[in-house]
Amino acid sequence: MPIIRVAELHEISAIRLFYSRCDYGGGIEAGDQLFVAQANGEIVGAVRLCPGNDFIVLRGMQVLSTFQGRGIGTELLQTCAQKLADHVCYCLPWRHLHSFYNQAGFYTLSPAEAPDLMRERFDAYTDKGLNVLLMCRCPSFDGETGHSYTL
């Protein structure tokens, strides 16, 4: 099983290259906290936690196709969930990944319930024809019972 860890600053170029291999064009910004999954010295998965105004945005969850279905994405997501214990976090995943994100306490919400930044990003994605959901995870998520509470 790959090792999941916080990425180091000197790895930014390697992570950008990894994202390019995955056809992910979201980029990396200075304040992002990056997590990687590494197997045999190669980055096989990555995700970013991006600070926003009063919340965090989970972005760039990618796993190389040859490594998908091995639990790497789940481990990356659970690692992020631990870091999000005291924060509200939003994400815009593909619709078919609803239950994947739900397992870490993310729930679907309507654009009207979201901050402007997330609503605008959701609208931009759906205007491009992307089949995404707007999801949120609150600090009050109880991982033991699996209950989440609305904002």
N, C-alpha and C positions, 0 to 999 in steps of 0.2 A: 504494500500500500504506500502511495506517495506520502511525503512529509508535508504537512500544512504548517505554514509559518508566516510571520510578518516579513514583508519584503524590505530589503535594505536600499538605501538611496542609490548606491552604485549599480543596482539592478534595473533601473528605469529603462535603459535602452533595451535590455533583454525582454522586459515585459512589453514594451512597445512592439518589438518584433513578434512576440507571442501573439499579441492582439491582432497584428497584421496577418499572421498565419490563420487566425480564426475569422478573418474578414470582419473584425470589430473595429469601427472607426471612431469610437467615443473618446479616445485620447486619455491622457493622464494630466492632472493639474497639480500644482505645487502643494496644496493642502490635503490631498488625498492620502488615505491610509490604505496601503496595498497588502493583500494577502496572496500567497502563491502556493500551489501544490507542485512539488518537485519530485521527479522520479529519475533515478540514474543521472543526476546532474542536469536534467532538462526540465524546464517549466512546462507543466502539462495542464495547469489550471490557474486562474487568477480572478480576483474580484477587488473592487474598490469601494471604500466608504468615503463619501464626499461630504464635507461639512456644508451645511446651508444655514439659513437664518432660523435658529431655534430647532433645527432638525438635521438629520443626516440622510443622504441619498445613497442607497446601495446601487452600484452601477458596474457594468462590465463583467458580469458573472459569465465566464467562459471556461470550457474544458475542451481540450483537443478531442476531435471526434473519435480517434482511436482509443481514447481513455474513457469515453462516456459509458455509463452503465456500471461503473465500478464503485460508486459511492463517493467519488471525489467532490462533486458539486455539493452533495449533502454535507460533507465534512467542512468545505469552505463556508457554506451557509451557516452551519452551527458555530464555527469559529467567529463569524461576524456577529451572530446572535449574542454570543457571550460578551462581545465588545459593546453591544447595543443595550445592555441591561438597563441603563439609566437614560436612554435617549429615544425620542420618536424618530422613526426611520421610514422613508418611502422608497418604493421601487416601481418600475414599469416593466414587468416581465411579459414574455409571450403568454398569451391566453392559455395555451396548453400546459403551462407550468404552474398553474394556480395551486394545485395540491402540494407541489414541491415547496413553494414559498409558504404556504399555509402551515406546513409542518414546523416552521420556525416562528410561528406566531403572526405572520403577515395575513391581513384580511383585506378583501376588496372593499373599496369605497367609491362613491360617486365623485366625479370631478368637482361638483359643487362643495364637497366636504374638504377638499384639499387646498393647501396654500397656493397662491397664484403661480409660483414657479412650477409646481408639479402639474397644475391644471394646464398651464401653457405648454409644458413639455408633452403632456398626454395628448392635447389637441394637435400639436405639431406632428406627433408620431401617427396618430390616427388619420390625420389629413393626408399623410403619405401612404395610407393604406396598410399600415402596420397593425397587426392584430394583437394589441397589448392590453394589459389590465393596469389599473392604478391600485396599488396596494400600500398598506401602512402597517407598521408594527409599533405598538405603544410600550413604554417602559413597564406597564402593569401586566404584561403578558405573563401568565403562570405556566411555565413549561411543563410542570408536573401534571397539571390537570388538563392542559391543552386549551384552556379558555383564554380568549382575548376580549378586551373591552374597548368600546368605541371611544373616540376622542371626546 
